Amino acid sequence: MVARKATLYDVAELAGVSIATVSFAFTKPDRVKSDTLAAVMAAADRLGYVPSASARGLARGRTGAIGLYAFDYLLDSEAADEQVTDMPTARLFPLYADEVQRGVQVECRRRGYALMIGGTRTAPHLSQVIDVAGRVDGLIAFAGAVSETALRQVSGRIPVVELGGEVRADGVRTIYVDNRQGMADLTSHLLAVHGHRRFGYLGELGTPEFRQRFDGFTVALRAAGLPVPPVTRSHPGDDDTAAVAVRGFLERGDLPDVLVCDTDQSALAAIDALRAEGLTVPGDIAVTGFDGIVAGELLSPALTTVRQPMEAIGRLAVRILVDTLAGVPDAHVHEPLESVLVVGGTCGCPVGTSASA
């Protein structure tokens, strides 16, 4: 026979206080006298009482949870079962999404919110988004992970923050990172410090962030009077696309002086492909990335990249949601977060060189 769970009333009776006092002890302990609070907690410990978050949520019309709709390159792969049981390499974890998620977790804990994570790699998946959105007070979504239709549907019921560079639906907030300036700084470094003149660009233009990065690259090259190469497709998380891009350069005989990649994942895959062909980085060709994931730091030599403030992005997203729920006006207004050039060795700089143009 299953023992009866202790209730709020049991704790109140044992502590000799009202049920309202017990409720305050768990939700607003600063409003309860220290000796009374100690008596309530002692009673709860003795009875094994655990407060019901769902009951508290029903009482105030809130769930006390925030949702994060994210990419997961491990769980979404066809070999997910095998990969999840093995220790992932630094090439698979932690990535940009993982570090942003860390920021979301830290800020949720600080603000007293639970975090519910859902998502899939391929958009759109309306039913899964709705499933997450129906259980939380606000939703954070990575750029490109949710369709505009889903954004409009969800934002009509709860506040939504998208981690992108433009507002795609009315009422949806967004986080702005200065991707353009970061890529312009990186390109200027390659021009001024290394004298590169023949550039290749690996990436895509499917999200505002990627378009902004290519814009920064374009501005720097045009300012130097150089032609802007087309975008050679490379999709983050799909190493084969980077390998195909590298083979294309080699087969055409037009390998550039430097490959500028719009993500670290593409840069790492390109370096693998170049080395497989017997080329050295940066001896035969320089390669750079963007994001600042851990795997780039572990490469030898370390990857030259632009570091995004990934944890700050996640924390800011939570603050915007919480302040919006509290009715703070213009809670979503903020200065663009800065992205910073991090000089490694793959651009040709000696190890230990500080960032400079």
N, C-alpha and C positions, 0 to 999 in steps of 0.2 A: 504494500500500500504506500502510495506517494504521500509524503508529509505535506501538510498544508503550508503554503508560503506565508511568511510574516507580512502583515499589511501596515499601512500608515497608522491605522487605528491601534494596532498592537504596540507599535513603538510609542505612540502618544500615551497609552495607558501605562506602560512600564516606566516611562520617563516622568509621568505625572504632569504632562503639559497638554495643550490643545493640539488638534490635528493641524491647525494653521501654523502653529509654532514649528511642528515637525517639517511641514512643507517649506517654510522659510529657511529652516536649518540646512536643507539640501539645495535650495534655489537661490537664496539670498542670505548667506550666513553672516554677512556684515550687519544685518538688521536684528540679530539674535544675541542676547547677552552671552558672554563667554562661558559662564557656569552652566547656563541653560543649554547652550550648544554642546558642551561636553557631555551633559546628561543624555541628550538626544542621541549623540553619536555612540555613547556607551550602550544605550538600549538597542540601537540598531545593530551594533556588533554582536551583542549577546543573542539577539533573535535571528541574526543572519539576514537582515532586511536589505534588499536592493531596490532603490527607487525606480519606478517605471518611467522611462523617458517618453514612451508613447503616451502615457496618461498625462504627463506634464504638457506634452505638445497639444493634446486635445483640449486641455484647459485654456491654453493661450492661443489656440488656432495656428500653431506652428509645429513643425517636426523637430526643430533643433538640429537639422542636418543640412549640409551643402553638398551638391552633386558635382562631380568632375567627370566630364565625358572626354575620354582621352584615347590616344593611340597606344597600342602595345605591340611592338614588333615581335615579341616572343610569343605571346598568347595567340596572336592572329595568324601565325605562320601555319602551314600545313602540317609541320612536324611538331606542333605545340606540345603534345603529350611527352615526346622524347626530350624536348628542350627544357621543359619546366622541371623535369626530374634531375637534370644535370646542372652543374654549376655554370652559369652563363659567363662568357668571356666579357672583357671590358669593351669589346666591339659591339656587344648587344645590350650591355647595361653597365653603368647608367647612361642614358642618352638625354637629349634635350627635354623630352617629355617627362622623364623620371626626375630630373632636377627641378623642373617646374612643379611637379606633383609634391616634391618634398616641401617646397615653399607653401603650397596650399595646406599640406598637413600641419606644418608648424603654426601657421596663422589660425587655422581652424581650432587647434588645441588651445592657443592663446585666447581665442574669443569664446571658447566654450561650445563649439559646434562639432558635431560628428561629421564624418566625411564618408560619402558613398561614391564609389568609383564604378564607372561603367564605360562601355565604348567598344569600338571595333575599328579596324584599320581602313575599311572601305566605306565611303559615304555613297548615297545616303542610306540611313537605317532608322527610319522614322519611329518604328515601334519600340526599338531599344532606347532611343532618346526619351520617348514619352514615358517608358517604364521607369527610368531614372528620375525624370522631372516630376513624376507623380508622387515621389516619396521624399522630396526635399523642399526647402524654402527658397533656394536659389541655385542656379546652375552655372558652372564654368565649362566652356568648351574650347578645345584647341581649334585653331583656324583650319577650315577644310574638313573637320570631322563631322560637322552637322550641316545638312542642306538648308537653304534659305527657307524652304517650306517648314521644316522642323523648327528653325529659329523663330519664325513668326508665330507658329502655333504655341511653342513653349513660352515665349516672352509675353504672350497675352495673359498668362496665368501667374508666372513667377519672374523675378528679375533674372536676367541672363548676362553674363560677361563672356565675350569671345576673345581669345588670345590671338588677335589679328591686328592688322594695320588700318582697317577701315570698317565702318558700320555697314553691315549688309542687310539689316532689317530694322524697322522703326522700333525704338525702345530697347534695343540691344546695346549694351555698353561694350567698349573694347579697350584693350591695353596697347598703348603705343610705345614701341621701342625704336630708337633711331638706327634702323638697319641701313638706311641710305648713307649716313655719315660714316658708319663703321666700315662699310665696304669701300667708300671713297678713300678713307684713311689707309686702308690696306693696299689699295691700288696705287695710291700716291707713294707709299713706301717702296713698292716694287719698282716704280718708275725712278724715283729720286735716289734711292740707296743702291739698287741693283742695276739700274739702267736697262731694264727689260723693255723691249719694243714689240715683240711678237707674242700676243696673248691668246690664250684659249679660255673659254668659259664653259664650265660644266654645271648644269642645274636645270631648272624649269621655272615657269612663270605663272604657275597655277594659283598662288596665293599672294595677298598684298605684300607679305614679308619678302618673298622671293622677287617680286617685281621691284620692290624698293632696293634690294641688294643689287640687282642688275642696273638700276638707275644710277646708284652710286658709282659703280664700276664704269658706266658709260660717261658720266660727268667727268671723272678723273681722266679717262683716256682722251676725250675730246678737248679737255683743257690742255693736254700735252700735244695736241695736234695729231693724234694717232687714230687709225680706223678702229671701229668697234666690231669685234667678231660676233657672229651669231651665237645663240645659246645652243650648245650641244647637250642633248637630253641626258640627265642623270638623276635618278629618283632616289632620295634617301631611304635606306632600308632595302634597296634592291641593287646589290652589288653588281649584278650582271649588266645593268645599264651603264655603269661607269666603265666596266671592262670593254663593252661594245664600243663606247666612245673612244677609249684609248686605242683600240685596234683600228678604228676608223682613221684616226690621225696618222697612225703608222702606215696603214695601207695606202693612204693618199700621199704620203711623204711630206706632210705639212705639220709635223710636230712643232708646237710653239716653244718659246723660251720658258713659259710659265703657264700652268693650268690653274686658273682661279675657280674654285668650286664654291657653290652657294651653301653647302653644309659640310661639316666635318666628316659625316658618314660617306659622302661621295668622294671627298678628298682621300680618305683612308682606302677606299675601294680602288680609286685610281692609282694610288701609290702601289698597292698590291699588283695591279695589272701591269704597271710599268716595270716593276722589279721582275715580274714573271717573264717579261720580254728581254731581260738582261740590262735594263737601263737603271741608272742610279738617280736618286733624289737626295740632294739637289744638284749632283754633279752634271747629269745630262739634261735635266729639266727640273724646274722649281714647281712646287705644288702648295697651294694654300687652301684653307677651309673657312668655315664660319659656324659659330655656336660656342665653341670652347668646352666640348665634352671631355671627360676624363681620358678616354681612349687616345685622344690626340696628344695628351701629355705623356703617355706611356710609350708612344712611338719613338724610335731612335733614327734620326734626330727628332725632337719634339715638333709637332705640327705648328706652323705659323697660322694663326687664325684670328677671328674677332670673337671676343667673349661676350655673350649676352648675359644680362643679370637674371639668370634663370630662376633662382630662388625668390628674388625680389618680384618677379613677374607673378609667381604664384601667390605670394603674400599680398600683393596689391589687389589681385583679383578678389581675394576673400574680403579684404577691407572694403572694397567698392560694394560688394554684395551686402555685407553686414550693415554698412552705413545707409545703403539704399533701403533696406528693410526697416531701418530705424527712422526713415523719413528725412535723412540729411539731404538738403538741397545740393545739387551739382556734385553728388558723391563720386561721380565717374570722372570728373575733370582732374587732370594731372599733367605735369610736364613729361615729355617723352623720356623714357628710361635710356640711359646711355649704354652703348655697346663699345667695347674697348679693344684696340689692337693688341694682340699678344704675340710677340715675335719668338718663334721657335727656330729650328734649324732648317726646315724644309724650303724656306725661301732663299737660303744661301747665307744667312747671317751666322756668325760664330755662335756656338752655344753660350747662353748667358747674356746675350745682347738684350738691352732694354728696348722697349717700343719707342720708335721715333720715325719721323718722316725724312 
